[in-house]
Amino acid sequence: MLPARVLLLAAGMLAVALASVNLYPERHSTNVDVYYVVVAGLIYLIWLVSLVLAWRGLRIGVFIAGLIAFVEFGVIAAGHFVNAPYDVHILSLHEGLWTATVLMSILPACALTAMAAIVSWGHPTGRLHRLQTLPLLIVAVLGTIAVILYSTDSLRRGDFGTANAEDATFAAVAAAIVWLVGAFWLARVRLVGAILIALGTFILVYSFITLHVTAGTSVSAIAKTSGPLWAGIGLAMATLAAASFVAAVAFLVSPLVWRQSAKRAPSGP
């Protein structure tokens, strides 16, 4: 629905901004030294230049932008979403809860940048003018934001059931990424997009039900401990995910229904 290079530029700029902001708590917590910050700053500058080159249609820019996004995703996931001296939970306790929000936001930004780079390699300016799937894309974007905010609040309360904070937050963000990528692919490759949306949203809805409906902390308890706003964000996330799951299943089932209807239709004279 939009040119790949537009998504590459937008997601890449967001990823660069978030990664740059993340350098402050990394350095302040002494998780990294000043040399790491300098090298990372230079890499982010190269990343920014590559995005401009990619926007102008140069493949070297597309390659570098996608490569750095892929590496940054791996660095953040391996450094903060595993048991480590400064994992996402410990860093948030040390530097503030906002750092967890930034870390989780970097992952989908990098994932979209890498995906857009892959598409931009062959189709930088191509787009589809069919807007039927635009509502699902908007819902996926809003749902991803809600997932990150909901996970941030859950991290503050330590409310992940039997899972540890690192695994739970990464799983939530990974499911949101699958949901978001599926929404972007739905317009071009309907089957793949619908499967990805169904998979990502099923994980989120199932987790929400097991953690806050059938067991665990109820939504009313979240409202008492964190406030009605955070309870509302959790409900909004679950509602958007459930609606997207139903829509994705409808996309998957509708071709089968049409085929069966065509087979049963009476032939003409």
SULQUI-V824362 format. One record per residue. N is the residue number from 1. RES is the residue in one letter. PHI is phi in whole degrees, 0 to 359 (999 if undefined). PSI is psi in whole degrees, 0 to 359 (NA if undefined). Layout:
# SULQUI-V824362
[[N RES PHI PSI] [N RES PHI PSI]]
This chain:
# SULQUI-V824362
[[1 M 999 346] [2 L 216 152] [3 P 302 144] [4 A 299 325] [5 R 291 334] [6 V 292 314] [7 L 296 321] [8 L 299 315] [9 L 293 314] [10 A 294 310] [11 A 294 323] [12 G 294 317] [13 M 297 319] [14 L 297 317] [15 A 296 317] [16 V 298 315] [17 A 298 314] [18 L 294 318] [19 A 295 323] [20 S 293 318] [21 V 298 323] [22 N 295 340] [23 L 295 330] [24 Y 296 304] [25 P 295 330] [26 E 299 314] [27 R 285 320] [28 H 296 327] [29 S 277 0] [30 T 63 22] [31 N 291 329] [32 V 229 161] [33 D 262 179] [34 V 293 330] [35 Y 293 322] [36 Y 298 317] [37 V 298 317] [38 V 296 313] [39 V 297 316] [40 A 298 320] [41 G 299 320] [42 L 294 319] [43 I 296 320] [44 Y 293 327] [45 L 294 316] [46 I 299 320] [47 W 301 316] [48 L 295 317] [49 V 297 320] [50 S 296 326] [51 L 295 321] [52 V 295 317] [53 L 296 321] [54 A 296 320] [55 W 299 327] [56 R 276 0] [57 G 96 8] [58 L 275 126] [59 R 292 331] [60 I 298 324] [61 G 293 320] [62 V 298 315] [63 F 297 312] [64 I 294 318] [65 A 299 315] [66 G 292 322] [67 L 294 314] [68 I 295 321] [69 A 298 318] [70 F 296 315] [71 V 293 317] [72 E 298 320] [73 F 302 313] [74 G 295 320] [75 V 296 314] [76 I 293 316] [77 A 295 317] [78 A 284 334] [79 G 268 337] [80 H 230 349] [81 F 245 29] [82 V 226 169] [83 N 293 109] [84 A 212 165] [85 P 305 326] [86 Y 231 57] [87 D 291 176] [88 V 300 326] [89 H 288 311] [90 I 295 318] [91 L 297 321] [92 S 293 325] [93 L 290 327] [94 H 279 319] [95 E 246 352] [96 G 118 151] [97 L 295 335] [98 W 299 333] [99 T 295 325] [100 A 295 320] [101 T 298 318] [102 V 295 313] [103 L 300 315] [104 M 292 328] [105 S 287 331] [106 I 298 322] [107 L 298 307] [108 P 294 327] [109 A 297 317] [110 C 292 320] [111 A 297 316] [112 L 293 324] [113 T 297 314] [114 A 296 318] [115 M 297 315] [116 A 295 327] [117 A 294 320] [118 I 298 315] [119 V 290 322] [120 S 295 337] [121 W 300 324] [122 G 247 334] [123 H 222 69] [124 P 291 329] [125 T 244 358] [126 G 291 147] [127 R 205 159] [128 L 256 138] [129 H 266 2] [130 R 282 124] [131 L 253 16] [132 Q 296 329] [133 T 266 3] [134 L 301 317] [135 P 303 321] [136 L 294 326] [137 L 292 317] [138 I 297 317] [139 V 298 320] [140 A 295 319] [141 V 296 312] [142 L 297 321] [143 G 295 322] [144 T 296 317] [145 I 299 317] [146 A 296 322] [147 V 298 316] [148 I 295 317] [149 L 292 318] [150 Y 298 317] [151 S 294 325] [152 T 297 315] [153 D 294 320] [154 S 297 325] [155 L 294 321] [156 R 296 321] [157 R 272 351] [158 G 63 38] [159 D 253 79] [160 F 231 21] [161 G 67 229] [162 T 272 352] [163 A 278 153] [164 N 279 166] [165 A 297 321] [166 E 293 311] [167 D 295 319] [168 A 293 315] [169 T 294 321] [170 F 295 318] [171 A 298 320] [172 A 295 315] [173 V 291 321] [174 A 298 319] [175 A 296 320] [176 A 295 323] [177 I 296 316] [178 V 300 317] [179 W 300 312] [180 L 293 315] [181 V 297 319] [182 G 299 321] [183 A 294 324] [184 F 288 327] [185 W 276 345] [186 L 300 321] [187 A 293 326] [188 R 267 312] [189 V 238 91] [190 R 298 316] [191 L 296 310] [192 V 297 315] [193 G 299 316] [194 A 294 321] [195 I 296 316] [196 L 296 317] [197 I 298 314] [198 A 298 319] [199 L 294 309] [200 G 297 316] [201 T 287 327] [202 F 298 317] [203 I 300 315] [204 L 292 315] [205 V 294 316] [206 Y 298 318] [207 S 296 318] [208 F 297 318] [209 I 295 315] [210 T 290 332] [211 L 270 334] [212 H 227 356] [213 V 244 299] [214 T 279 336] [215 A 200 181] [216 G 77 213] [217 T 270 122] [218 S 288 163] [219 V 296 322] [220 S 295 325] [221 A 292 323] [222 I 297 319] [223 A 297 326] [224 K 285 321] [225 T 274 319] [226 S 256 336] [227 G 115 155] [228 P 300 328] [229 L 298 314] [230 W 290 325] [231 A 296 321] [232 G 295 322] [233 I 297 317] [234 G 298 316] [235 L 295 320] [236 A 298 318] [237 M 300 312] [238 A 295 321] [239 T 293 315] [240 L 296 319] [241 A 294 318] [242 A 296 317] [243 A 297 319] [244 S 293 323] [245 F 297 315] [246 V 298 318] [247 A 295 319] [248 A 295 318] [249 V 298 322] [250 A 297 320] [251 F 297 325] [252 L 284 324] [253 V 275 327] [254 S 303 319] [255 P 298 323] [256 L 295 320] [257 V 295 318] [258 W 296 321] [259 R 295 317] [260 Q 295 321] [261 S 294 321] [262 A 294 324] [263 K 291 326] [264 R 274 347] [265 A 295 135] [266 P 292 141] [267 S 283 156] [268 G 284 170] [269 P 292 NA]]
